[in-house]
Amino acid sequence: MFTFPEIQGAVQAAKAIYEIVKANKALADLDGLNAAVGELNAKLVDATAATLTSQEKQAALSNRVRELEKELMEFKNWDREAERYQLTELCAGVFCFAVKPGMENGEPPHKICAACFNKRKKGYLQRTEFDGRGTRYKCGECGSEILDHSKTMTYPDIVPEYPDYF
């Protein structure tokens, strides 16, 4: 798109070209004609430069519009994906996002790191360790670790099929 100053400059260049051509019809000598042709060429160069500048600006604006449209689509896709999750308490005072019942879309039940979710990323919480102190989870995206003390177990709980072993 052309801006007003660019259009105004092009119109002024065209008017100047018209005036030069009109004045040159009356010129009889070669020196006057050469000077008029030189002035005409200078005005044509100015008009061409203004057109090229405007086209460059238009191309840059078109690229920016495409970038913004892509970004908008990513936001819409994330919003649609985020609707599938709800904030849940993993353990006392520790929150994550879990898939809402019925919204699994064929995926197994899973939990997402709250910090990553708020950055529009899906950082899956993976159980990395289980011992008598609790269950440890690690985010695959940001590396955060969570120790869930609420799910401590004793050895007989871990191996229920061998109750007399301990």
C-alpha positions as CSV (number, residue, x, y, z in Angstrom):
1,M,0.0,0.0,0.0
2,F,1.2,3.5,-0.8
3,T,1.3,6.1,1.9
4,F,0.1,9.6,1.3
5,P,3.5,11.2,1.1
6,E,4.6,8.6,-1.5
7,I,1.5,9.2,-3.6
8,Q,1.9,12.9,-3.3
9,G,5.5,12.7,-4.4
10,A,4.6,10.5,-7.4
11,V,1.9,13.0,-8.4
12,Q,4.3,15.9,-8.1
13,A,6.9,14.1,-10.2
14,A,4.2,13.4,-12.9
15,K,3.1,17.1,-12.9
16,A,6.7,18.2,-13.2
17,I,7.3,15.8,-16.1
18,Y,4.1,17.1,-17.8
19,E,5.3,20.7,-17.4
20,I,8.7,19.9,-18.8
21,V,7.3,18.1,-21.8
22,K,4.9,20.9,-22.5
23,A,7.7,23.5,-22.2
24,N,10.0,21.5,-24.5
25,K,7.5,21.6,-27.4
26,A,8.5,25.3,-27.7
27,L,12.2,24.7,-27.5
28,A,14.1,25.2,-30.7
29,D,17.7,24.8,-29.7
30,L,19.5,21.6,-28.9
31,D,21.1,22.8,-25.7
32,G,17.7,23.6,-24.2
33,L,16.3,20.3,-25.3
34,N,19.2,18.4,-23.7
35,A,18.7,20.3,-20.5
36,A,15.0,19.5,-20.5
37,V,15.6,15.8,-21.2
38,G,18.1,15.7,-18.3
39,E,15.6,17.3,-16.0
40,L,12.9,14.9,-17.2
41,N,15.3,11.9,-16.6
42,A,16.0,13.1,-13.0
43,K,12.2,13.4,-12.3
44,L,11.7,9.9,-13.7
45,V,14.4,8.5,-11.5
46,D,12.8,10.2,-8.5
47,A,9.4,8.8,-9.4
48,T,10.9,5.3,-9.9
49,A,12.7,5.5,-6.5
50,A,9.5,6.5,-4.7
51,T,7.7,3.6,-6.4
52,L,10.4,1.1,-5.4
53,T,10.5,2.4,-1.8
54,S,6.7,2.0,-1.6
55,Q,6.9,-1.5,-3.0
56,E,9.5,-2.5,-0.4
57,K,7.4,-1.1,2.4
58,Q,4.3,-3.0,1.0
59,A,6.3,-6.3,0.8
60,A,7.5,-5.8,4.4
61,L,4.0,-5.1,5.6
62,S,2.7,-8.2,3.7
63,N,5.3,-10.3,5.4
64,R,4.4,-8.9,8.8
65,V,0.7,-9.7,8.2
66,R,1.6,-13.3,7.3
67,E,3.7,-13.6,10.5
68,L,0.9,-12.2,12.6
69,E,-1.7,-14.5,11.0
70,K,0.5,-17.5,11.7
71,E,0.9,-16.4,15.3
72,L,-2.8,-15.9,15.7
73,M,-3.4,-19.4,14.3
74,E,-1.0,-20.8,16.9
75,F,-2.8,-19.0,19.7
76,K,-6.1,-20.3,18.5
77,N,-4.7,-23.8,18.3
78,W,-3.3,-23.6,21.8
79,D,-6.5,-22.2,23.2
80,R,-8.4,-25.2,21.6
81,E,-5.8,-27.6,23.1
82,A,-5.8,-25.8,26.5
83,E,-9.6,-26.4,26.8
84,R,-8.9,-30.1,27.2
85,Y,-7.0,-29.5,30.5
86,Q,-8.0,-28.5,34.0
87,L,-5.8,-27.3,36.9
88,T,-5.5,-30.1,39.5
89,E,-3.5,-30.5,42.7
90,L,-0.8,-33.1,42.2
91,C,0.1,-33.1,45.9
92,A,-0.4,-30.6,48.8
93,G,0.3,-27.1,47.4
94,V,1.7,-28.4,44.0
95,F,-0.5,-27.9,40.9
96,C,-0.4,-29.2,37.4
97,F,-2.8,-29.5,34.5
98,A,-4.5,-32.8,33.8
99,V,-6.6,-34.0,30.9
100,K,-10.3,-33.5,31.6
101,P,-12.3,-36.7,31.7
102,G,-13.7,-37.5,28.2
103,M,-11.2,-35.1,26.5
104,E,-8.4,-37.7,26.1
105,N,-8.6,-37.9,22.3
106,G,-7.1,-41.4,22.5
107,E,-4.2,-40.3,24.7
108,P,-3.4,-42.0,28.0
109,P,-4.1,-40.0,31.2
110,H,-1.2,-37.5,31.7
111,K,-0.3,-34.4,33.6
112,I,1.4,-31.2,32.3
113,C,3.7,-28.9,34.2
114,A,1.9,-25.8,35.2
115,A,4.8,-23.5,34.5
116,C,5.1,-24.8,30.9
117,F,1.4,-24.8,30.4
118,N,1.3,-21.1,31.2
119,K,4.0,-20.5,28.6
120,R,1.8,-22.3,26.0
121,K,3.9,-25.5,26.0
122,K,3.1,-29.0,26.9
123,G,5.8,-30.2,29.4
124,Y,4.7,-33.7,30.4
125,L,5.4,-34.7,34.0
126,Q,7.2,-38.1,34.0
127,R,7.6,-40.2,37.1
128,T,11.3,-40.6,37.5
129,E,11.7,-42.1,40.9
130,F,9.7,-43.9,43.5
131,D,11.0,-44.7,47.0
132,G,9.8,-44.7,50.6
133,R,9.9,-40.9,50.7
134,G,7.4,-40.5,47.8
135,T,7.1,-40.2,44.1
136,R,9.3,-37.8,42.1
137,Y,8.1,-36.2,38.9
138,K,10.2,-34.4,36.3
139,C,9.0,-32.1,33.5
140,G,10.3,-33.1,30.2
141,E,10.2,-29.5,28.9
142,C,11.7,-27.3,31.6
143,G,13.3,-29.9,33.8
144,S,11.4,-28.9,37.0
145,E,11.2,-31.7,39.6
146,I,8.4,-32.4,42.1
147,L,8.5,-34.7,45.1
148,D,5.1,-35.9,46.0
149,H,5.3,-36.9,49.7
150,S,1.6,-37.8,49.9
151,K,2.2,-41.1,48.1
152,T,4.8,-42.7,50.4
153,M,4.6,-46.5,50.5
154,T,6.2,-49.1,52.6
155,Y,7.9,-52.2,51.1
156,P,4.9,-54.5,51.7
157,D,2.7,-52.0,49.8
158,I,5.1,-52.1,46.8
159,V,5.1,-55.9,46.6
160,P,1.6,-56.9,47.8
161,E,1.8,-60.4,46.3
162,Y,4.5,-61.3,48.8
163,P,3.1,-60.1,52.2
164,D,5.1,-62.5,54.3
165,Y,8.4,-61.6,52.6
166,F,9.1,-58.7,54.9
